[in-house]
Each structure stands twice: as structure tokens, then as C-alpha cells.
Amino acid sequence: MTITEFFGMGGYAEFVWPAYLITIIVLAGSLLLARTRHRRLRNIRRQVNRKNPLESNDPSA
């Protein structure tokens, strides 16, 4: 099998490569969204801890 045959995917390249591209885009978007939400929540938690340091560190709460 040559590299040209591989990228041609036996005549199905026009279906296979866009599917790979869409999958990569969705996975990358999911990772970026999770990372953004994590950072946002971490920043909110820090702000709350600055405003109420005793309340947020109280283990009985």
C-alpha cells in the first residue's frame, strides 16, 4: 500500500477525512471548554475565599 492509496482510503477519502476532522474539532472544543470552566470556577473560589476566609475554611460548615 502506498501513501497515496492510504490517503485515498479506497475511494472513501471524501467521507473519512471530514469525519476525522469533525472528531478532532469536537474533542479539542470539549477539552478547551472544560479547561475554561475549570479556570473560571477556580477564580470564583479564590474570590470567595478572599471575601470570607474563615467561613470557607471551616470544616464544620
PDB file of N, CA, C and O in Angstrom, chain B, residues numbered from 101:
ATOM      1  N   MET B 101       0.852  -1.179   0.000  1.00  0.00           N
ATOM      2  CA  MET B 101       0.000   0.000   0.000  1.00  0.00           C
ATOM      3  C   MET B 101       0.899   1.245   0.000  1.00  0.00           C
ATOM      4  O   MET B 101       1.803   1.372   0.827  1.00  0.00           O
ATOM      5  N   THR B 102       0.644   2.126  -0.909  1.00  0.00           N
ATOM      6  CA  THR B 102       1.408   3.363  -0.985  1.00  0.00           C
ATOM      7  C   THR B 102       0.725   4.430  -0.143  1.00  0.00           C
ATOM      8  O   THR B 102      -0.411   4.263   0.302  1.00  0.00           O
ATOM      9  N   ILE B 103       1.429   5.510   0.061  1.00  0.00           N
ATOM     10  CA  ILE B 103       0.875   6.619   0.850  1.00  0.00           C
ATOM     11  C   ILE B 103      -0.327   7.242   0.142  1.00  0.00           C
ATOM     12  O   ILE B 103      -1.277   7.680   0.790  1.00  0.00           O
ATOM     13  N   THR B 104      -0.279   7.278  -1.172  1.00  0.00           N
ATOM     14  CA  THR B 104      -1.396   7.823  -1.949  1.00  0.00           C
ATOM     15  C   THR B 104      -2.635   6.965  -1.766  1.00  0.00           C
ATOM     16  O   THR B 104      -3.740   7.487  -1.615  1.00  0.00           O
ATOM     17  N   GLU B 105      -2.456   5.649  -1.778  1.00  0.00           N
ATOM     18  CA  GLU B 105      -3.595   4.746  -1.556  1.00  0.00           C
ATOM     19  C   GLU B 105      -4.149   4.921  -0.145  1.00  0.00           C
ATOM     20  O   GLU B 105      -5.361   4.892   0.067  1.00  0.00           O
ATOM     21  N   PHE B 106      -3.239   5.103   0.820  1.00  0.00           N
ATOM     22  CA  PHE B 106      -3.682   5.293   2.192  1.00  0.00           C
ATOM     23  C   PHE B 106      -4.545   6.543   2.315  1.00  0.00           C
ATOM     24  O   PHE B 106      -5.641   6.488   2.873  1.00  0.00           O
ATOM     25  N   PHE B 107      -4.057   7.674   1.797  1.00  0.00           N
ATOM     26  CA  PHE B 107      -4.822   8.916   1.888  1.00  0.00           C
ATOM     27  C   PHE B 107      -6.069   8.884   1.016  1.00  0.00           C
ATOM     28  O   PHE B 107      -7.016   9.629   1.270  1.00  0.00           O
ATOM     29  N   GLY B 108      -6.085   8.041  -0.002  1.00  0.00           N
ATOM     30  CA  GLY B 108      -7.273   7.889  -0.839  1.00  0.00           C
ATOM     31  C   GLY B 108      -8.347   7.058  -0.170  1.00  0.00           C
ATOM     32  O   GLY B 108      -9.515   7.130  -0.553  1.00  0.00           O
ATOM     33  N   MET B 109      -7.969   6.269   0.826  1.00  0.00           N
ATOM     34  CA  MET B 109      -8.885   5.438   1.615  1.00  0.00           C
ATOM     35  C   MET B 109      -9.798   4.569   0.739  1.00  0.00           C
ATOM     36  O   MET B 109     -10.977   4.386   1.043  1.00  0.00           O
ATOM     37  N   GLY B 110      -9.244   4.051  -0.330  1.00  0.00           N
ATOM     38  CA  GLY B 110     -10.022   3.144  -1.183  1.00  0.00           C
ATOM     39  C   GLY B 110     -11.214   3.814  -1.831  1.00  0.00           C
ATOM     40  O   GLY B 110     -12.219   3.159  -2.103  1.00  0.00           O
ATOM     41  N   GLY B 111     -11.119   5.101  -2.080  1.00  0.00           N
ATOM     42  CA  GLY B 111     -12.217   5.833  -2.704  1.00  0.00           C
ATOM     43  C   GLY B 111     -13.181   6.477  -1.720  1.00  0.00           C
ATOM     44  O   GLY B 111     -14.112   7.171  -2.129  1.00  0.00           O
ATOM     45  N   TYR B 112     -12.971   6.259  -0.450  1.00  0.00           N
ATOM     46  CA  TYR B 112     -13.868   6.808   0.569  1.00  0.00           C
ATOM     47  C   TYR B 112     -13.264   8.001   1.305  1.00  0.00           C
ATOM     48  O   TYR B 112     -13.782   8.410   2.344  1.00  0.00           O
ATOM     49  N   ALA B 113     -12.196   8.553   0.789  1.00  0.00           N
ATOM     50  CA  ALA B 113     -11.497   9.645   1.466  1.00  0.00           C
ATOM     51  C   ALA B 113     -12.390  10.857   1.692  1.00  0.00           C
ATOM     52  O   ALA B 113     -12.258  11.540   2.707  1.00  0.00           O
ATOM     53  N   GLU B 114     -13.285  11.127   0.771  1.00  0.00           N
ATOM     54  CA  GLU B 114     -14.148  12.308   0.929  1.00  0.00           C
ATOM     55  C   GLU B 114     -15.126  12.162   2.083  1.00  0.00           C
ATOM     56  O   GLU B 114     -15.724  13.148   2.514  1.00  0.00           O
ATOM     57  N   PHE B 115     -15.297  10.948   2.590  1.00  0.00           N
ATOM     58  CA  PHE B 115     -16.145  10.723   3.753  1.00  0.00           C
ATOM     59  C   PHE B 115     -15.326  10.528   5.028  1.00  0.00           C
ATOM     60  O   PHE B 115     -15.731  10.959   6.108  1.00  0.00           O
ATOM     61  N   VAL B 116     -14.171   9.874   4.893  1.00  0.00           N
ATOM     62  CA  VAL B 116     -13.369   9.515   6.053  1.00  0.00           C
ATOM     63  C   VAL B 116     -12.659  10.726   6.645  1.00  0.00           C
ATOM     64  O   VAL B 116     -12.742  10.955   7.852  1.00  0.00           O
ATOM     65  N   TRP B 117     -11.965  11.503   5.826  1.00  0.00           N
ATOM     66  CA  TRP B 117     -11.173  12.625   6.341  1.00  0.00           C
ATOM     67  C   TRP B 117     -12.021  13.715   6.988  1.00  0.00           C
ATOM     68  O   TRP B 117     -11.623  14.244   8.025  1.00  0.00           O
ATOM     69  N   PRO B 118     -13.172  14.073   6.421  1.00  0.00           N
ATOM     70  CA  PRO B 118     -14.012  15.041   7.143  1.00  0.00           C
ATOM     71  C   PRO B 118     -14.515  14.494   8.486  1.00  0.00           C
ATOM     72  O   PRO B 118     -14.672  15.247   9.447  1.00  0.00           O
ATOM     73  N   ALA B 119     -14.765  13.186   8.546  1.00  0.00           N
ATOM     74  CA  ALA B 119     -15.193  12.594   9.818  1.00  0.00           C
ATOM     75  C   ALA B 119     -14.080  12.705  10.855  1.00  0.00           C
ATOM     76  O   ALA B 119     -14.339  13.027  12.015  1.00  0.00           O
ATOM     77  N   TYR B 120     -12.843  12.439  10.439  1.00  0.00           N
ATOM     78  CA  TYR B 120     -11.707  12.617  11.357  1.00  0.00           C
ATOM     79  C   TYR B 120     -11.591  14.079  11.789  1.00  0.00           C
ATOM     80  O   TYR B 120     -11.363  14.361  12.965  1.00  0.00           O
ATOM     81  N   LEU B 121     -11.743  14.992  10.862  1.00  0.00           N
ATOM     82  CA  LEU B 121     -11.626  16.417  11.170  1.00  0.00           C
ATOM     83  C   LEU B 121     -12.701  16.859  12.162  1.00  0.00           C
ATOM     84  O   LEU B 121     -12.411  17.572  13.122  1.00  0.00           O
ATOM     85  N   ILE B 122     -13.927  16.439  11.930  1.00  0.00           N
ATOM     86  CA  ILE B 122     -15.017  16.800  12.836  1.00  0.00           C
ATOM     87  C   ILE B 122     -14.760  16.228  14.228  1.00  0.00           C
ATOM     88  O   ILE B 122     -14.992  16.902  15.231  1.00  0.00           O
ATOM     89  N   THR B 123     -14.287  14.998  14.289  1.00  0.00           N
ATOM     90  CA  THR B 123     -13.991  14.372  15.574  1.00  0.00           C
ATOM     91  C   THR B 123     -12.911  15.136  16.332  1.00  0.00           C
ATOM     92  O   THR B 123     -13.041  15.372  17.533  1.00  0.00           O
ATOM     93  N   ILE B 124     -11.860  15.517  15.639  1.00  0.00           N
ATOM     94  CA  ILE B 124     -10.771  16.269  16.273  1.00  0.00           C
ATOM     95  C   ILE B 124     -11.262  17.622  16.768  1.00  0.00           C
ATOM     96  O   ILE B 124     -10.904  18.050  17.866  1.00  0.00           O
ATOM     97  N   ILE B 125     -12.079  18.297  15.968  1.00  0.00           N
ATOM     98  CA  ILE B 125     -12.615  19.598  16.365  1.00  0.00           C
ATOM     99  C   ILE B 125     -13.499  19.469  17.602  1.00  0.00           C
ATOM    100  O   ILE B 125     -13.395  20.280  18.523  1.00  0.00           O
ATOM    101  N   VAL B 126     -14.360  18.465  17.630  1.00  0.00           N
ATOM    102  CA  VAL B 126     -15.255  18.275  18.779  1.00  0.00           C
ATOM    103  C   VAL B 126     -14.457  17.943  20.038  1.00  0.00           C
ATOM    104  O   VAL B 126     -14.737  18.488  21.105  1.00  0.00           O
ATOM    105  N   LEU B 127     -13.473  17.062  19.926  1.00  0.00           N
ATOM    106  CA  LEU B 127     -12.663  16.712  21.095  1.00  0.00           C
ATOM    107  C   LEU B 127     -11.855  17.903  21.598  1.00  0.00           C
ATOM    108  O   LEU B 127     -11.773  18.130  22.806  1.00  0.00           O
ATOM    109  N   ALA B 128     -11.263  18.658  20.690  1.00  0.00           N
ATOM    110  CA  ALA B 128     -10.489  19.836  21.092  1.00  0.00           C
ATOM    111  C   ALA B 128     -11.403  20.870  21.746  1.00  0.00           C
ATOM    112  O   ALA B 128     -11.039  21.473  22.755  1.00  0.00           O
ATOM    113  N   GLY B 129     -12.582  21.076  21.176  1.00  0.00           N
ATOM    114  CA  GLY B 129     -13.536  22.014  21.759  1.00  0.00           C
ATOM    115  C   GLY B 129     -13.976  21.595  23.152  1.00  0.00           C
ATOM    116  O   GLY B 129     -14.114  22.426  24.050  1.00  0.00           O
ATOM    117  N   SER B 130     -14.194  20.307  23.320  1.00  0.00           N
ATOM    118  CA  SER B 130     -14.586  19.791  24.622  1.00  0.00           C
ATOM    119  C   SER B 130     -13.489  20.012  25.660  1.00  0.00           C
ATOM    120  O   SER B 130     -13.768  20.410  26.791  1.00  0.00           O
ATOM    121  N   LEU B 131     -12.249  19.753  25.274  1.00  0.00           N
ATOM    122  CA  LEU B 131     -11.134  19.986  26.193  1.00  0.00           C
ATOM    123  C   LEU B 131     -10.984  21.462  26.541  1.00  0.00           C
ATOM    124  O   LEU B 131     -10.769  21.807  27.703  1.00  0.00           O
ATOM    125  N   LEU B 132     -11.094  22.331  25.546  1.00  0.00           N
ATOM    126  CA  LEU B 132     -10.967  23.767  25.807  1.00  0.00           C
ATOM    127  C   LEU B 132     -12.102  24.279  26.685  1.00  0.00           C
ATOM    128  O   LEU B 132     -11.878  25.109  27.566  1.00  0.00           O
ATOM    129  N   LEU B 133     -13.312  23.792  26.453  1.00  0.00           N
ATOM    130  CA  LEU B 133     -14.445  24.213  27.266  1.00  0.00           C
ATOM    131  C   LEU B 133     -14.279  23.768  28.714  1.00  0.00           C
ATOM    132  O   LEU B 133     -14.543  24.538  29.637  1.00  0.00           O
ATOM    133  N   ALA B 134     -13.845  22.533  28.914  1.00  0.00           N
ATOM    134  CA  ALA B 134     -13.619  22.036  30.278  1.00  0.00           C
ATOM    135  C   ALA B 134     -12.528  22.844  30.973  1.00  0.00           C
ATOM    136  O   ALA B 134     -12.651  23.182  32.150  1.00  0.00           O
ATOM    137  N   ARG B 135     -11.473  23.148  30.244  1.00  0.00           N
ATOM    138  CA  ARG B 135     -10.373  23.933  30.825  1.00  0.00           C
ATOM    139  C   ARG B 135     -10.840  25.339  31.201  1.00  0.00           C
ATOM    140  O   ARG B 135     -10.488  25.848  32.265  1.00  0.00           O
ATOM    141  N   THR B 136     -11.626  25.960  30.335  1.00  0.00           N
ATOM    142  CA  THR B 136     -12.141  27.306  30.599  1.00  0.00           C
ATOM    143  C   THR B 136     -13.059  27.305  31.816  1.00  0.00           C
ATOM    144  O   THR B 136     -12.961  28.187  32.670  1.00  0.00           O
ATOM    145  N   ARG B 137     -13.942  26.328  31.898  1.00  0.00           N
ATOM    146  CA  ARG B 137     -14.862  26.255  33.041  1.00  0.00           C
ATOM    147  C   ARG B 137     -14.102  26.006  34.343  1.00  0.00           C
ATOM    148  O   ARG B 137     -14.435  26.576  35.382  1.00  0.00           O
ATOM    149  N   HIS B 138     -13.092  25.161  34.280  1.00  0.00           N
ATOM    150  CA  HIS B 138     -12.283  24.877  35.470  1.00  0.00           C
ATOM    151  C   HIS B 138     -11.593  26.142  35.961  1.00  0.00           C
ATOM    152  O   HIS B 138     -11.610  26.429  37.158  1.00  0.00           O
ATOM    153  N   ARG B 139     -10.995  26.892  35.063  1.00  0.00           N
ATOM    154  CA  ARG B 139     -10.316  28.134  35.449  1.00  0.00           C
ATOM    155  C   ARG B 139     -11.301  29.151  36.019  1.00  0.00           C
ATOM    156  O   ARG B 139     -11.009  29.823  37.009  1.00  0.00           O
ATOM    157  N   ARG B 140     -12.462  29.256  35.389  1.00  0.00           N
ATOM    158  CA  ARG B 140     -13.468  30.210  35.868  1.00  0.00           C
ATOM    159  C   ARG B 140     -13.918  29.841  37.277  1.00  0.00           C
ATOM    160  O   ARG B 140     -14.005  30.712  38.142  1.00  0.00           O
ATOM    161  N   LEU B 141     -14.204  28.571  37.518  1.00  0.00           N
ATOM    162  CA  LEU B 141     -14.633  28.149  38.849  1.00  0.00           C
ATOM    163  C   LEU B 141     -13.523  28.310  39.879  1.00  0.00           C
ATOM    164  O   LEU B 141     -13.792  28.671  41.025  1.00  0.00           O
ATOM    165  N   ARG B 142     -12.285  28.049  39.487  1.00  0.00           N
ATOM    166  CA  ARG B 142     -11.159  28.228  40.396  1.00  0.00           C
ATOM    167  C   ARG B 142     -11.024  29.699  40.787  1.00  0.00           C
ATOM    168  O   ARG B 142     -10.774  30.009  41.952  1.00  0.00           O
ATOM    169  N   ASN B 143     -11.189  30.610  39.819  1.00  0.00           N
ATOM    170  CA  ASN B 143     -11.104  32.047  40.118  1.00  0.00           C
ATOM    171  C   ASN B 143     -12.243  32.495  41.015  1.00  0.00           C
ATOM    172  O   ASN B 143     -12.038  33.314  41.912  1.00  0.00           O
ATOM    173  N   ILE B 144     -13.433  31.974  40.788  1.00  0.00           N
ATOM    174  CA  ILE B 144     -14.573  32.316  41.651  1.00  0.00           C
ATOM    175  C   ILE B 144     -14.311  31.822  43.072  1.00  0.00           C
ATOM    176  O   ILE B 144     -14.581  32.532  44.041  1.00  0.00           O
ATOM    177  N   ARG B 145     -13.782  30.601  43.193  1.00  0.00           N
ATOM    178  CA  ARG B 145     -13.483  30.048  44.513  1.00  0.00           C
ATOM    179  C   ARG B 145     -12.448  30.897  45.237  1.00  0.00           C
ATOM    180  O   ARG B 145     -12.566  31.120  46.442  1.00  0.00           O
ATOM    181  N   ARG B 146     -11.444  31.370  44.525  1.00  0.00           N
ATOM    182  CA  ARG B 146     -10.426  32.233  45.136  1.00  0.00           C
ATOM    183  C   ARG B 146     -11.037  33.548  45.617  1.00  0.00           C
ATOM    184  O   ARG B 146     -10.702  34.035  46.696  1.00  0.00           O
ATOM    185  N   GLN B 147     -11.935  34.119  44.811  1.00  0.00           N
ATOM    186  CA  GLN B 147     -12.574  35.370  45.207  1.00  0.00           C
ATOM    187  C   GLN B 147     -13.417  35.174  46.453  1.00  0.00           C
ATOM    188  O   GLN B 147     -13.420  36.024  47.344  1.00  0.00           O
ATOM    189  N   VAL B 148     -14.123  34.071  46.521  1.00  0.00           N
ATOM    190  CA  VAL B 148     -14.948  33.789  47.698  1.00  0.00           C
ATOM    191  C   VAL B 148     -14.062  33.596  48.917  1.00  0.00           C
ATOM    192  O   VAL B 148     -14.393  34.077  50.001  1.00  0.00           O
ATOM    193  N   ASN B 149     -12.950  32.905  48.760  1.00  0.00           N
ATOM    194  CA  ASN B 149     -12.036  32.694  49.893  1.00  0.00           C
ATOM    195  C   ASN B 149     -11.430  34.001  50.380  1.00  0.00           C
ATOM    196  O   ASN B 149     -11.164  34.151  51.573  1.00  0.00           O
ATOM    197  N   ARG B 150     -11.209  34.940  49.486  1.00  0.00           N
ATOM    198  CA  ARG B 150     -10.669  36.245  49.901  1.00  0.00           C
ATOM    199  C   ARG B 150     -11.700  37.035  50.699  1.00  0.00           C
ATOM    200  O   ARG B 150     -11.355  37.717  51.664  1.00  0.00           O
ATOM    201  N   LYS B 151     -12.961  36.942  50.297  1.00  0.00           N
ATOM    202  CA  LYS B 151     -14.009  37.707  50.979  1.00  0.00           C
ATOM    203  C   LYS B 151     -14.363  37.103  52.329  1.00  0.00           C
ATOM    204  O   LYS B 151     -14.600  37.831  53.293  1.00  0.00           O
ATOM    205  N   ASN B 152     -14.400  35.778  52.403  1.00  0.00           N
ATOM    206  CA  ASN B 152     -14.809  35.093  53.624  1.00  0.00           C
ATOM    207  C   ASN B 152     -13.789  34.002  53.979  1.00  0.00           C
ATOM    208  O   ASN B 152     -14.103  32.818  53.858  1.00  0.00           O
ATOM    209  N   PRO B 153     -12.603  34.365  54.406  1.00  0.00           N
ATOM    210  CA  PRO B 153     -11.578  33.332  54.655  1.00  0.00           C
ATOM    211  C   PRO B 153     -11.926  32.371  55.783  1.00  0.00           C
ATOM    212  O   PRO B 153     -11.578  31.193  55.716  1.00  0.00           O
ATOM    213  N   LEU B 154     -12.605  32.854  56.815  1.00  0.00           N
ATOM    214  CA  LEU B 154     -12.939  31.964  57.937  1.00  0.00           C
ATOM    215  C   LEU B 154     -14.072  31.024  57.585  1.00  0.00           C
ATOM    216  O   LEU B 154     -14.032  29.846  57.940  1.00  0.00           O
ATOM    217  N   GLU B 155     -15.070  31.520  56.900  1.00  0.00           N
ATOM    218  CA  GLU B 155     -16.218  30.702  56.554  1.00  0.00           C
ATOM    219  C   GLU B 155     -15.868  29.606  55.569  1.00  0.00           C
ATOM    220  O   GLU B 155     -16.364  28.486  55.697  1.00  0.00           O
ATOM    221  N   SER B 156     -15.023  29.898  54.588  1.00  0.00           N
ATOM    222  CA  SER B 156     -14.712  28.914  53.551  1.00  0.00           C
ATOM    223  C   SER B 156     -13.767  27.831  54.037  1.00  0.00           C
ATOM    224  O   SER B 156     -13.702  26.762  53.430  1.00  0.00           O
ATOM    225  N   ASN B 157     -13.021  28.079  55.129  1.00  0.00           N
ATOM    226  CA  ASN B 157     -12.071  27.094  55.643  1.00  0.00           C
ATOM    227  C   ASN B 157     -12.614  26.327  56.842  1.00  0.00           C
ATOM    228  O   ASN B 157     -11.919  25.483  57.406  1.00  0.00           O
ATOM    229  N   ASP B 158     -13.832  26.612  57.226  1.00  0.00           N
ATOM    230  CA  ASP B 158     -14.425  25.962  58.389  1.00  0.00           C
ATOM    231  C   ASP B 158     -14.900  24.552  58.015  1.00  0.00           C
ATOM    232  O   ASP B 158     -15.841  24.423  57.231  1.00  0.00           O
ATOM    233  N   PRO B 159     -14.282  23.492  58.549  1.00  0.00           N
ATOM    234  CA  PRO B 159     -14.650  22.131  58.144  1.00  0.00           C
ATOM    235  C   PRO B 159     -16.033  21.713  58.650  1.00  0.00           C
ATOM    236  O   PRO B 159     -16.613  20.764  58.122  1.00  0.00           O
ATOM    237  N   SER B 160     -16.570  22.399  59.658  1.00  0.00           N
ATOM    238  CA  SER B 160     -17.893  22.022  60.187  1.00  0.00           C
ATOM    239  C   SER B 160     -19.022  22.585  59.347  1.00  0.00           C
ATOM    240  O   SER B 160     -20.178  22.220  59.558  1.00  0.00           O
ATOM    241  N   ALA B 161     -18.727  23.453  58.412  1.00  0.00           N
ATOM    242  CA  ALA B 161     -19.780  24.090  57.613  1.00  0.00           C
ATOM    243  C   ALA B 161     -20.298  23.178  56.544  1.00  0.00           C
ATOM    244  O   ALA B 161     -21.188  23.561  55.784  1.00  0.00           O
TER     245      ALA B 161
END
